[in-house]
């Protein structure tokens, strides 16, 4: 997975995430939805190998919020027992 930063300021982070699709992005969006002001992703064309992911916070760093959400998802998946 390769990630390009398209836009970054104090309360907004826009990323281009290569090699991912709806599976990971939808989980991350869902985890962030209750923690941020706005979160969305889009796959511009079905044949594209990337999605554009946007996070806006009211306060705090979007990078920090995303990292925390990823750590929470990892813990949830590690706790899953089959």
N, C-alpha and C positions, 0 to 999 in steps of 0.2 A: 504494500500500500504506500503510495506516494501522496503527500499532502502539500498543496501550494496555498500560501496565504494570498488571497485576492484583495482583501481590505482589512485593516486593523486600526481601531482607535480605542479610546478608553472604555467604551461600552459596547462595541460591536466588533465581531469577527466573522469574516466571510472566507470560507475555505473551498478549495476545489480538491475533492478526494478521489484519487484515481484507484481503480481496481475494486471498488465497492459498489453495492447497489442498494436496493430497498431493505434488505435484511438487517444489516448493521445500522444503517442510517435511521430506520424507523425505530429501532430499539433505543438508540441514543436520543432521538427527538422526543420519544415518550418519556424517557428519564429526565430530560431537561425541561419539559413543558411546565412543570409545577415550580421550577426554580428560577426561571428567567422571564423577562418581559416578552420576548418573542423568539421562537425557534422554528426553522423550516428547512427543508431540503428539496431539491428538484433534480430530476434527471431530464436534461433538456431533450434528449432523443433516445429512443430505445437501444440504438446501436452504440451510443457513447459509452466509453469505459470510465466515466467519472460522474460524480454528483456534485452539486454546489450546495454547501451547508452554511446557513446563516444563523448566528446567535446574537441577540441583543440583551443586555442586562440593564437594570435600573441603577444598580451600583455594584461595584466589584468587577474584577477582570473576567471577561468571557473565557479566556484560556484556563483560568483556575476552575471555573464552574464546569467546563467540559472535562478537565482532568479528573475532578471529583466524581462526575457522573460515570466516566469510564471505569474508575476504580470500583464504584458501587456495582456496576454491571458485572465486572469480573468476579467480585465476591458472590453475587447472586448465582452466577453460572458455576463457580467452584463449589457452592453449597448444594447444588443440584445432584441428587443421588439417583441413579437408575438401578 
